[in-house]
Amino acid sequence: MHQPFFKNILFVINPISGGIDKDELDHHLEAFCSSCGISHSFFRTTGENDKRKIKDKIKDNNPDAVIAIGGDGTVNLVASILAGTDMCMGILPMGSGNGLAKDLNIPQNDPEAAMEVLRNPTIKKIDTLKVNGHFFVHLCDLGFNAHVVKMFSRSEHRGLLSYMRFTVMEFFSYHSFKYRLSVDTQEEDISGKAFMITCANSNKYGSNIVINPEGHMTDGAFEVVVIKDFKWYKVFKMIALLVIRRIHTWELTQTVRCKKARIVLRKKKTLQYDGELGEKVKEIQVSVLPGNLKVICPTISCA
């Protein structure tokens, strides 16, 4: 048996994420760890004091890696605990979107393949961000996507199809909003009317829609992507450009790279970060924390 890369792993499992049955997961994880000679322990989230309980579990078990098993919300929870430490975060993507896992090239819809990443991993230090004091890793936004996330969160149905259904349902009744954007990389403010504004640490939403094709999680910066207000019939062009990773070339898209950003709105809009709903806000301030999270990704490609 080869010496395992990790000696002790804590698996943090969200039992309800993505509407995926995880009852048999413990057995598969135990078999994998046994085959690799890895000590391991489990924690299942309940939504009640999970952050404090995971910290206690880490203190008791002293793992060298914590694996988030769920969707982007579970990843955000684990990442917020590990950021700034020497412990590594891994992901077994089992949520509705799995945006960060996709950007890290972790196998999707195949838990066994995702587990194999732990056997021979690459460790990368990636940036994280804060928005109004909230920690996030992947992206936060205001506008249409945040509105859809809010509708989705109120639904009893999970999964990508349910998310796409709300996207179609809400589009024609949604109203754009006025904004002013200030960043540390240019002197003049940017203002106008936006369909949505995304602060992105990497490339894509969990739906595989690429909002920020030129983003990198290891460059010590992030991009503010503004999709401006448009006539309804231009939605088909927008969708096509998102799918083919060319949204940054659209005349109605403006992308600004920065380390700090302030966005002020005329009216309050819902904030979402890593798939989690925040409060309604008239202003957000976003800043990057360079290279303060160690993530596990495949040897062939990462971040």
DOVODO-201883 format. One record per residue (C-alpha): residue number from 1; x, y, z. Coordinates in nm, 4 decimals, padded with zeros to 6 digits. Example, Ala and Ser with C-alpha at 12.3 -4.5 7.8 and 13.67 -1.06 7.14 Angstrom:
% DOVODO-201883
1	01.2300	-00.4500	00.7800 $
2	01.3670	-00.1060	00.7140 $
END
This chain:
% DOVODO-201883
1	00.0000	00.0000	00.0000 $
2	00.1338	00.3433	-00.0935 $
3	00.1709	00.5996	00.1817 $
4	-00.1516	00.8068	00.1707 $
5	-00.1249	01.1755	00.0829 $
6	-00.3697	01.2520	00.3663 $
7	-00.3505	01.0647	00.6947 $
8	-00.6739	01.1856	00.8561 $
9	-00.9853	01.3192	00.6794 $
10	-01.3069	01.4704	00.8114 $
11	-01.6033	01.4307	00.5752 $
12	-01.8704	01.7017	00.6139 $
13	-02.1913	01.5727	00.4558 $
14	-02.5011	01.7756	00.3752 $
15	-02.7699	01.5030	00.3684 $
16	-03.0281	01.7079	00.1749 $
17	-02.8200	01.8953	-00.0832 $
18	-02.9254	01.8595	-00.4444 $
19	-03.2040	01.6170	-00.3560 $
20	-02.9445	01.3362	-00.3816 $
21	-02.9720	01.0244	-00.1648 $
22	-02.6550	00.9882	00.0433 $
23	-02.7584	00.6946	00.2643 $
24	-02.4995	00.4595	00.1138 $
25	-02.2223	00.7164	00.1046 $
26	-02.0649	00.6278	00.4402 $
27	-02.0018	00.2731	00.3237 $
28	-01.8248	00.3870	00.0052 $
29	-01.6156	00.6442	00.1911 $
30	-01.5147	00.3929	00.4577 $
31	-01.4120	00.1403	00.1911 $
32	-01.2081	00.4036	00.0091 $
33	-01.0309	00.5202	00.3250 $
34	-00.9602	00.1613	00.4272 $
35	-00.8037	00.0889	00.0878 $
36	-00.5805	00.3969	00.1239 $
37	-00.4960	00.3575	00.4923 $
38	-00.6635	00.6886	00.5842 $
39	-00.8160	00.7595	00.9251 $
40	-01.1512	00.9329	00.8921 $
41	-01.4558	01.0727	01.0670 $
42	-01.7966	01.2059	00.9619 $
43	-02.0120	01.5081	01.0358 $
44	-02.3634	01.5555	00.8992 $
45	-02.4987	01.9089	00.8801 $
46	-02.8354	01.9906	01.0334 $
47	-02.8569	02.3657	00.9830 $
48	-02.8191	02.4242	01.3569 $
49	-02.4825	02.5613	01.4732 $
50	-02.3026	02.3615	01.2032 $
51	-02.0035	02.5941	01.1909 $
52	-01.9321	02.5707	01.5632 $
53	-01.9871	02.1936	01.5661 $
54	-01.7506	02.1398	01.2714 $
55	-01.4840	02.3476	01.4455 $
56	-01.5274	02.1283	01.7552 $
57	-01.5011	01.8154	01.5403 $
58	-01.1800	01.9472	01.3823 $
59	-01.0353	02.0245	01.7253 $
60	-01.1183	01.6728	01.8494 $
61	-00.9966	01.4821	01.5407 $
62	-00.7179	01.7076	01.4053 $
63	-00.7662	01.6188	01.0350 $
64	-00.5248	01.7314	00.7655 $
65	-00.8107	01.7627	00.5149 $
66	-01.1836	01.8371	00.5356 $
67	-01.4023	01.7214	00.2475 $
68	-01.7261	01.9078	00.1751 $
69	-01.9928	01.6715	00.0415 $
70	-02.2860	01.8718	-00.0897 $
71	-02.3396	02.1817	-00.2988 $
72	-02.1969	02.5324	-00.3038 $
73	-02.3477	02.6196	00.0342 $
74	-02.1706	02.3262	00.2000 $
75	-01.8461	02.4216	00.0264 $
76	-01.8831	02.7795	00.1499 $
77	-01.9387	02.6554	00.5062 $
78	-01.6277	02.4369	00.5077 $
79	-01.4139	02.6934	00.3256 $
80	-01.5050	02.9661	00.5753 $
81	-01.3666	02.7458	00.8541 $
82	-01.0466	02.6406	00.6763 $
83	-00.9492	02.9738	00.5158 $
84	-00.6236	03.0992	00.6609 $
85	-00.5246	02.7573	00.8013 $
86	-00.2915	02.4816	00.6776 $
87	-00.5766	02.2328	00.6402 $
88	-00.6853	02.1412	00.2877 $
89	-01.0428	02.1495	00.1592 $
90	-01.1694	01.8884	-00.0841 $
91	-01.5066	01.8609	-00.2557 $
92	-01.7299	01.5682	-00.3448 $
93	-01.9868	01.7575	-00.5527 $
94	-02.3395	01.6448	-00.4649 $
95	-02.5458	01.9622	-00.4877 $
96	-02.7695	02.1371	-00.7371 $
97	-02.4993	02.3530	-00.8924 $
98	-02.1484	02.2625	-00.7711 $
99	-02.0016	02.5751	-00.9294 $
100	-01.6648	02.5784	-00.7503 $
101	-01.6136	02.2044	-00.8025 $
102	-01.6666	02.2529	-01.1760 $
103	-01.4149	02.5369	-01.1874 $
104	-01.1633	02.3111	-01.0087 $
105	-01.2274	02.0327	-01.2639 $
106	-01.3451	01.7878	-00.9976 $
107	-01.5459	01.5021	-01.1550 $
108	-01.9222	01.5593	-01.1520 $
109	-02.1995	01.3039	-01.0962 $
110	-01.9387	01.0391	-01.0132 $
111	-01.8549	01.0222	-00.6390 $
112	-01.6041	00.7408	-00.6887 $
113	-01.4076	00.9431	-00.9459 $
114	-01.4189	01.2466	-00.7155 $
115	-01.2860	01.0295	-00.4302 $
116	-00.9941	00.9204	-00.6464 $
117	-00.8765	01.2824	-00.6548 $
118	-00.7869	01.2365	-00.2859 $
119	-00.5483	00.9546	-00.3726 $
120	-00.3143	01.1646	-00.5887 $
121	-00.4118	01.5296	-00.5536 $
122	-00.2704	01.8661	-00.6443 $
123	-00.2923	02.1278	-00.3696 $
124	-00.3512	02.4857	-00.4795 $
125	-00.3843	02.8041	-00.2790 $
126	-00.6809	03.0010	-00.4106 $
127	-00.8198	03.3431	-00.3315 $
128	-01.1320	03.3984	-00.1250 $
129	-01.3464	03.7100	-00.0922 $
130	-01.5707	03.8997	00.1450 $
131	-01.8871	04.0915	00.0665 $
132	-02.0265	04.3121	00.3449 $
133	-01.8462	04.0876	00.5937 $
134	-01.9774	03.7622	00.4407 $
135	-01.7158	03.5095	00.3323 $
136	-01.7400	03.3548	-00.0143 $
137	-01.5159	03.1633	-00.2527 $
138	-01.6852	03.1412	-00.5889 $
139	-01.9044	03.4415	-00.6696 $
140	-02.1623	03.6825	-00.5363 $
141	-02.4163	03.8782	-00.7319 $
142	-02.7010	04.1265	-00.7397 $
143	-02.9844	04.1251	-00.9878 $
144	-03.1458	03.8539	-01.1931 $
145	-02.9496	03.5481	-01.0796 $
146	-02.9810	03.6468	-00.7125 $
147	-03.3556	03.6871	-00.7664 $
148	-03.3763	03.3363	-00.9167 $
149	-03.1728	03.1954	-00.6259 $
150	-03.4266	03.3530	-00.3881 $
151	-03.7194	03.1947	-00.5719 $
152	-03.5365	02.8610	-00.5883 $
153	-03.4622	02.8654	-00.2147 $
154	-03.8342	02.8936	-00.1369 $
155	-03.9211	02.5932	-00.3520 $
156	-03.9648	02.2384	-00.2266 $
157	-03.7974	02.1093	-00.5437 $
158	-03.4178	02.0930	-00.5714 $
159	-03.1818	02.0254	-00.8586 $
160	-03.0720	02.2039	-01.1742 $
161	-03.3995	02.1539	-01.3622 $
162	-03.5918	02.3334	-01.0890 $
163	-03.3417	02.6215	-01.0998 $
164	-03.3754	02.6507	-01.4787 $
165	-03.7551	02.6481	-01.4511 $
166	-03.7440	02.9527	-01.2214 $
167	-03.5006	03.1239	-01.4589 $
168	-03.7512	03.0997	-01.7441 $
169	-04.0516	03.1861	-01.5277 $
170	-03.9005	03.4998	-01.3754 $
171	-03.7323	03.6549	-01.6785 $
172	-04.0251	03.8485	-01.8284 $
173	-04.1411	03.9979	-01.4977 $
174	-03.7955	04.1000	-01.3785 $
175	-03.6887	04.4691	-01.3742 $
176	-03.3341	04.6001	-01.4150 $
177	-03.1852	04.8416	-01.1604 $
178	-02.9671	05.1521	-01.1377 $
179	-02.6174	05.1237	-00.9902 $
180	-02.2864	05.3017	-00.9350 $
181	-01.9608	05.1029	-00.9243 $
182	-01.6297	05.2164	-00.7737 $
183	-01.3141	05.0019	-00.7949 $
184	-00.9556	05.0435	-00.6796 $
185	-00.8114	05.0019	-01.0308 $
186	-00.9644	05.3084	-01.1953 $
187	-01.0376	05.6625	-01.0879 $
188	-01.3814	05.7210	-01.2406 $
189	-01.6989	05.5513	-01.1216 $
190	-01.9123	05.3436	-01.3565 $
191	-02.2878	05.3918	-01.3484 $
192	-02.5956	05.2922	-01.5414 $
193	-02.8755	05.0389	-01.5421 $
194	-02.7976	04.6692	-01.5009 $
195	-02.9728	04.3391	-01.5542 $
196	-02.7265	04.1785	-01.3105 $
197	-02.3872	04.2410	-01.1515 $
198	-02.1552	03.9551	-01.0577 $
199	-01.8364	03.9679	-00.8523 $
200	-01.6578	03.6552	-00.9699 $
201	-01.3498	03.4812	-00.8313 $
202	-01.3540	03.2310	-01.1174 $
203	-01.5520	03.1425	-01.4288 $
204	-01.8917	02.9798	-01.4136 $
205	-02.2195	02.9332	-01.2335 $
206	-02.3200	02.5860	-01.1206 $
207	-02.5472	02.5695	-01.4252 $
208	-02.2279	02.5636	-01.6408 $
209	-02.3058	02.9156	-01.7624 $
210	-01.9711	03.0957	-01.7984 $
211	-02.0100	03.4497	-01.6651 $
212	-01.6385	03.5349	-01.6361 $
213	-01.4318	03.3496	-01.8987 $
214	-01.1027	03.5178	-01.8096 $
215	-01.1192	03.4774	-01.4324 $
216	-00.8561	03.2947	-01.2259 $
217	-00.8825	03.1954	-00.8598 $
218	-00.5094	03.2363	-00.8022 $
219	-00.4408	03.5865	-00.9373 $
220	-00.5088	03.7884	-00.6209 $
221	-00.7956	03.9754	-00.7865 $
222	-01.1572	03.9305	-00.8955 $
223	-01.3786	04.0568	-01.1753 $
224	-01.6936	04.2662	-01.1544 $
225	-01.9098	04.1640	-01.4495 $
226	-02.1946	04.4002	-01.5338 $
227	-02.4598	04.2857	-01.7803 $
228	-02.6401	04.6039	-01.8722 $
229	-03.0106	04.6506	-01.9253 $
230	-03.1306	04.5140	-02.2616 $
231	-03.4432	04.4635	-02.4703 $
232	-03.6065	04.1261	-02.4076 $
233	-03.5347	03.9899	-02.7565 $
234	-03.1581	04.0188	-02.6956 $
235	-03.1787	03.7452	-02.4327 $
236	-03.1157	03.4834	-02.7015 $
237	-02.7843	03.6441	-02.7940 $
238	-02.6915	03.6727	-02.4256 $
239	-02.7630	03.3033	-02.3643 $
240	-02.5639	03.2001	-02.6702 $
241	-02.2631	03.4052	-02.5614 $
242	-02.2829	03.2649	-02.2070 $
243	-02.2907	02.9082	-02.3388 $
244	-01.9944	02.9539	-02.5750 $
245	-01.7872	03.1394	-02.3089 $
246	-01.7910	03.4709	-02.4971 $
247	-02.0146	03.6899	-02.2798 $
248	-01.7202	03.9262	-02.2176 $
249	-01.7240	04.0194	-02.5875 $
250	-02.0858	04.1452	-02.5842 $
251	-02.1354	04.5196	-02.6190 $
252	-02.3736	04.5056	-02.3210 $
253	-02.1177	04.3423	-02.0901 $
254	-01.8594	04.5390	-01.8943 $
255	-01.5882	04.3576	-01.6982 $
256	-01.3558	04.5281	-01.4496 $
257	-01.0704	04.3521	-01.2667 $
258	-00.9947	04.4777	-00.9170 $
259	-00.9064	04.3930	-00.5571 $
260	-01.1745	04.6088	-00.3973 $
261	-01.5158	04.7186	-00.5240 $
262	-01.8084	04.9208	-00.3951 $
263	-02.1484	04.9006	-00.5596 $
264	-02.4266	05.1416	-00.4648 $
265	-02.7860	05.0819	-00.5785 $
266	-03.0831	05.3154	-00.6169 $
267	-03.3137	05.0551	-00.4561 $
268	-03.2474	04.7544	-00.2380 $
269	-03.1755	04.4245	-00.4148 $
270	-03.1194	04.0715	-00.2877 $
271	-02.7557	03.9688	-00.2396 $
272	-02.6451	03.6096	-00.2898 $
273	-02.3009	03.4589	-00.2352 $
274	-02.2004	03.0997	-00.3179 $
275	-02.5668	03.0090	-00.3552 $
276	-02.6575	03.1439	-00.0106 $
277	-02.9072	03.4277	00.0253 $
278	-02.7949	03.7411	00.2006 $
279	-02.9961	04.0413	00.3040 $
280	-03.1500	04.3006	00.0739 $
281	-02.8928	04.5760	00.0270 $
282	-02.8448	04.9207	-00.1256 $
283	-02.4664	04.8940	-00.1065 $
284	-02.2052	04.6197	-00.1092 $
285	-01.8305	04.6274	-00.0556 $
286	-01.6236	04.3384	-00.1896 $
287	-01.2558	04.2638	-00.1239 $
288	-01.0196	03.9765	-00.2063 $
289	-00.8119	03.7703	00.0368 $
290	-00.5269	03.6398	-00.1811 $
291	-00.4247	03.2738	-00.1616 $
292	-00.5700	03.1988	00.1809 $
293	-00.7492	02.8686	00.1077 $
294	-00.5789	02.5390	00.0224 $
295	-00.7946	02.3266	-00.2081 $
296	-00.7613	01.9707	-00.3372 $
297	-00.8017	01.9274	-00.7117 $
298	-00.7006	01.6784	-00.9818 $
299	-00.3332	01.6505	-01.0688 $
300	-00.3976	01.7155	-01.4379 $
301	-00.5743	02.0494	-01.3997 $
302	-00.6673	02.2961	-01.1301 $
303	-00.7867	02.6569	-01.0883 $
END
